[in-house]
Amino acid sequence: MVETASLDDLTETPREVAFPASEPKTVGLSLAAGEEVPAHRHPDREIVVHAVSGRLDVRVDGESNVLEPGDLLRFDGREEVSPKAEQDSTALLVLARRADDD
C-alpha cells in the first residue's frame, strides 16, 4: 500500500501522527518559539528527527542538540528526550521499532 501525506496538513499541535496505525510511526512536530515537550522516553523505538523549519533544541539525556532546517538527529528512544523551539519550528519524527539484538 502506498500512502502520501503533506507536512502542511498535519495541523494538530504540538504533534500529529501522519499515518495512524502504520509503522514506522511518523509524527509531525510543530512548536512555537519557547514551547517545549516535557522530557520523556520511547524505550521500544529508535528515533530520527528531521528539522524542517525554525531552530529546535532537542535535548537527549540532557545534552543539547540544536537543529536547523535540513538537519537530522538520530538517537535511541531509551534516552530521555525533550525538544524546545528556539524559533517557531516544524520537524518530522520517525519512530522505528527497535530491532532485536539477537
PAFINU-897061 format. One record per residue (C-alpha): residue number from 1; chain; x, y, z. Coordinates in Angstrom, 1 decimal. Example, Ala and Ser with C-alpha at 12.3 -4.5 7.8 and 13.67 -1.06 7.14 Angstrom:
PAFINU-897061
+------+--------+--------+--------+--------+
| bavo | drenlo |   east |  north |     up |
+------+--------+--------+--------+--------+
|    1 |      A |   12.3 |   -4.5 |    7.8 |
|    2 |      A |   13.7 |   -1.1 |    7.1 |
+------+--------+--------+--------+--------+
//
This chain:
PAFINU-897061
+------+--------+--------+--------+--------+
| bavo | drenlo |   east |  north |     up |
+------+--------+--------+--------+--------+
|    1 |      A |    0.0 |    0.0 |    0.0 |
|    2 |      A |    1.2 |    3.5 |   -0.9 |
|    3 |      A |    0.2 |    6.5 |    1.2 |
|    4 |      A |    1.0 |   10.1 |    0.9 |
|    5 |      A |    0.8 |   13.0 |    3.4 |
|    6 |      A |    1.7 |   16.6 |    3.5 |
|    7 |      A |    3.5 |   18.0 |    6.4 |
|    8 |      A |    1.4 |   21.2 |    5.9 |
|    9 |      A |   -1.7 |   19.1 |    6.5 |
|   10 |      A |   -0.5 |   18.0 |   10.0 |
|   11 |      A |   -2.1 |   20.9 |   11.8 |
|   12 |      A |   -2.6 |   19.5 |   15.3 |
|   13 |      A |   -0.1 |   21.0 |   17.7 |
|   14 |      A |    2.3 |   20.2 |   19.1 |
|   15 |      A |    2.3 |   16.9 |   17.3 |
|   16 |      A |    0.2 |   14.8 |   14.9 |
|   17 |      A |    0.7 |   11.2 |   13.6 |
|   18 |      A |    0.9 |   11.2 |    9.8 |
|   19 |      A |   -0.1 |    7.6 |    9.1 |
|   20 |      A |   -2.1 |    6.3 |   12.1 |
|   21 |      A |   -1.8 |    2.6 |   12.9 |
|   22 |      A |    1.2 |    2.3 |   10.5 |
|   23 |      A |    4.8 |    1.5 |   11.1 |
|   24 |      A |    7.2 |    3.2 |   11.4 |
|   25 |      A |    5.4 |    5.8 |   13.5 |
|   26 |      A |    5.8 |    9.1 |   11.6 |
|   27 |      A |    4.9 |   12.3 |   13.5 |
|   28 |      A |    4.8 |   16.0 |   12.6 |
|   29 |      A |    6.0 |   18.2 |   15.4 |
|   30 |      A |    5.1 |   21.9 |   15.4 |
|   31 |      A |    6.3 |   24.2 |   18.3 |
|   32 |      A |    6.0 |   27.9 |   18.8 |
|   33 |      A |    9.1 |   29.8 |   19.9 |
|   34 |      A |    9.8 |   28.9 |   23.6 |
|   35 |      A |    7.4 |   26.0 |   23.6 |
|   36 |      A |    8.8 |   22.6 |   24.6 |
|   37 |      A |    7.7 |   19.0 |   25.1 |
|   38 |      A |    8.4 |   17.7 |   28.6 |
|   39 |      A |   11.2 |   15.1 |   29.0 |
|   40 |      A |   10.1 |   11.6 |   28.1 |
|   41 |      A |   11.3 |    8.3 |   26.6 |
|   42 |      A |   10.3 |    5.9 |   23.8 |
|   43 |      A |   12.0 |    2.8 |   25.1 |
|   44 |      A |   10.9 |    0.5 |   22.3 |
|   45 |      A |   12.0 |    2.8 |   19.5 |
|   46 |      A |   14.9 |    4.2 |   17.5 |
|   47 |      A |   14.2 |    7.9 |   16.6 |
|   48 |      A |   15.2 |   10.2 |   13.7 |
|   49 |      A |   14.3 |   13.9 |   13.9 |
|   50 |      A |   14.4 |   15.9 |   10.6 |
|   51 |      A |   14.2 |   19.7 |   11.2 |
|   52 |      A |   12.1 |   21.3 |    8.5 |
|   53 |      A |   11.9 |   24.9 |    9.7 |
|   54 |      A |   12.9 |   27.1 |   12.6 |
|   55 |      A |   15.5 |   26.3 |   15.2 |
|   56 |      A |   14.9 |   23.4 |   17.6 |
|   57 |      A |   17.0 |   22.3 |   20.6 |
|   58 |      A |   16.5 |   18.6 |   21.1 |
|   59 |      A |   17.9 |   17.6 |   24.5 |
|   60 |      A |   18.8 |   13.9 |   24.6 |
|   61 |      A |   19.8 |   12.7 |   28.1 |
|   62 |      A |   20.4 |   16.4 |   29.0 |
|   63 |      A |   22.7 |   17.1 |   26.0 |
|   64 |      A |   21.8 |   19.9 |   23.7 |
|   65 |      A |   21.4 |   19.2 |   20.0 |
|   66 |      A |   20.5 |   22.4 |   18.1 |
|   67 |      A |   18.8 |   21.6 |   14.8 |
|   68 |      A |   18.2 |   23.9 |   11.8 |
|   69 |      A |   16.3 |   23.2 |    8.6 |
|   70 |      A |   17.7 |   20.2 |    6.9 |
|   71 |      A |   19.5 |   18.8 |   10.0 |
|   72 |      A |   18.9 |   15.2 |   11.1 |
|   73 |      A |   19.3 |   13.7 |   14.5 |
|   74 |      A |   19.2 |   10.0 |   15.4 |
|   75 |      A |   19.1 |    8.6 |   18.9 |
|   76 |      A |   18.0 |    5.6 |   21.0 |
|   77 |      A |   14.5 |    6.1 |   22.4 |
|   78 |      A |   15.6 |    4.7 |   25.7 |
|   79 |      A |   17.3 |    8.0 |   26.2 |
|   80 |      A |   15.3 |   10.9 |   27.7 |
|   81 |      A |   14.3 |   13.5 |   25.1 |
|   82 |      A |   12.9 |   17.0 |   25.4 |
|   83 |      A |   12.6 |   19.2 |   22.3 |
|   84 |      A |   12.3 |   23.0 |   22.7 |
|   85 |      A |   11.8 |   25.5 |   19.9 |
|   86 |      A |   14.2 |   28.4 |   19.9 |
|   87 |      A |   12.1 |   29.8 |   17.0 |
|   88 |      A |    8.8 |   28.7 |   15.6 |
|   89 |      A |    9.7 |   25.2 |   14.4 |
|   90 |      A |    8.5 |   22.3 |   12.5 |
|   91 |      A |   10.1 |   18.8 |   12.4 |
|   92 |      A |    9.3 |   15.4 |   11.2 |
|   93 |      A |   10.0 |   12.5 |   13.5 |
|   94 |      A |   10.3 |    8.8 |   12.6 |
|   95 |      A |   10.0 |    6.4 |   15.5 |
|   96 |      A |   11.0 |    2.9 |   14.3 |
|   97 |      A |   10.5 |   -0.2 |   16.3 |
|   98 |      A |   13.8 |   -1.3 |   17.9 |
|   99 |      A |   15.5 |   -4.2 |   16.0 |
|  100 |      A |   16.1 |   -7.2 |   18.2 |
|  101 |      A |   19.7 |   -7.7 |   19.3 |
|  102 |      A |   19.7 |  -11.4 |   18.8 |
+------+--------+--------+--------+--------+
//
